[in-house]
Amino acid sequence: MPIIKSAKRNIRGSARKAVYNARRSKAMKEVVKEVRELVSSKDKKSAEALLSKAYKAIDKAAKGNTIKKNAADRKKSRLAKAIKKIA
């Protein structure tokens, strides 16, 4: 357990940030999973409609440093590529 007052404050702040990051991460993962499911069921129109929502969730996660910028770019690229592959 921390003894110094600033260390106690840092623990409280870290706990708040962890909740925020978990919320952002979960929202991003859920929407990406939905898009992946639509891609696997070959539903191109629905997947394309949901793609902008996925981009928004990924960008928000990257903006808040929940995930790194390049990881966000990679996720977006792979989603777009998967949708483009559907005949």
Secondary structure as a PSIPRED ss2 file (coil, helix, strand):
# PSIPRED VFORMAT (PSIPRED V4.0)

   1 M C   1.000  0.000  0.000
   2 P C   1.000  0.000  0.000
   3 I C   1.000  0.000  0.000
   4 I C   1.000  0.000  0.000
   5 K H   0.000  1.000  0.000
   6 S H   0.000  1.000  0.000
   7 A H   0.000  1.000  0.000
   8 K H   0.000  1.000  0.000
   9 R H   0.000  1.000  0.000
  10 N H   0.000  1.000  0.000
  11 I H   0.000  1.000  0.000
  12 R H   0.000  1.000  0.000
  13 G H   0.000  1.000  0.000
  14 S H   0.000  1.000  0.000
  15 A H   0.000  1.000  0.000
  16 R H   0.000  1.000  0.000
  17 K H   0.000  1.000  0.000
  18 A H   0.000  1.000  0.000
  19 V H   0.000  1.000  0.000
  20 Y H   0.000  1.000  0.000
  21 N H   0.000  1.000  0.000
  22 A H   0.000  1.000  0.000
  23 R H   0.000  1.000  0.000
  24 R H   0.000  1.000  0.000
  25 S H   0.000  1.000  0.000
  26 K H   0.000  1.000  0.000
  27 A H   0.000  1.000  0.000
  28 M H   0.000  1.000  0.000
  29 K H   0.000  1.000  0.000
  30 E H   0.000  1.000  0.000
  31 V H   0.000  1.000  0.000
  32 V H   0.000  1.000  0.000
  33 K H   0.000  1.000  0.000
  34 E H   0.000  1.000  0.000
  35 V H   0.000  1.000  0.000
  36 R H   0.000  1.000  0.000
  37 E H   0.000  1.000  0.000
  38 L H   0.000  1.000  0.000
  39 V H   0.000  1.000  0.000
  40 S H   0.000  1.000  0.000
  41 S C   1.000  0.000  0.000
  42 K C   1.000  0.000  0.000
  43 D C   1.000  0.000  0.000
  44 K H   0.000  1.000  0.000
  45 K H   0.000  1.000  0.000
  46 S H   0.000  1.000  0.000
  47 A H   0.000  1.000  0.000
  48 E H   0.000  1.000  0.000
  49 A H   0.000  1.000  0.000
  50 L H   0.000  1.000  0.000
  51 L H   0.000  1.000  0.000
  52 S H   0.000  1.000  0.000
  53 K H   0.000  1.000  0.000
  54 A H   0.000  1.000  0.000
  55 Y H   0.000  1.000  0.000
  56 K H   0.000  1.000  0.000
  57 A H   0.000  1.000  0.000
  58 I H   0.000  1.000  0.000
  59 D H   0.000  1.000  0.000
  60 K H   0.000  1.000  0.000
  61 A H   0.000  1.000  0.000
  62 A H   0.000  1.000  0.000
  63 K H   0.000  1.000  0.000
  64 G C   1.000  0.000  0.000
  65 N C   1.000  0.000  0.000
  66 T C   1.000  0.000  0.000
  67 I C   1.000  0.000  0.000
  68 K C   1.000  0.000  0.000
  69 K H   0.000  1.000  0.000
  70 N H   0.000  1.000  0.000
  71 A H   0.000  1.000  0.000
  72 A H   0.000  1.000  0.000
  73 D H   0.000  1.000  0.000
  74 R H   0.000  1.000  0.000
  75 K H   0.000  1.000  0.000
  76 K H   0.000  1.000  0.000
  77 S H   0.000  1.000  0.000
  78 R H   0.000  1.000  0.000
  79 L H   0.000  1.000  0.000
  80 A H   0.000  1.000  0.000
  81 K H   0.000  1.000  0.000
  82 A H   0.000  1.000  0.000
  83 I H   0.000  1.000  0.000
  84 K H   0.000  1.000  0.000
  85 K H   0.000  1.000  0.000
  86 I C   1.000  0.000  0.000
  87 A C   1.000  0.000  0.000
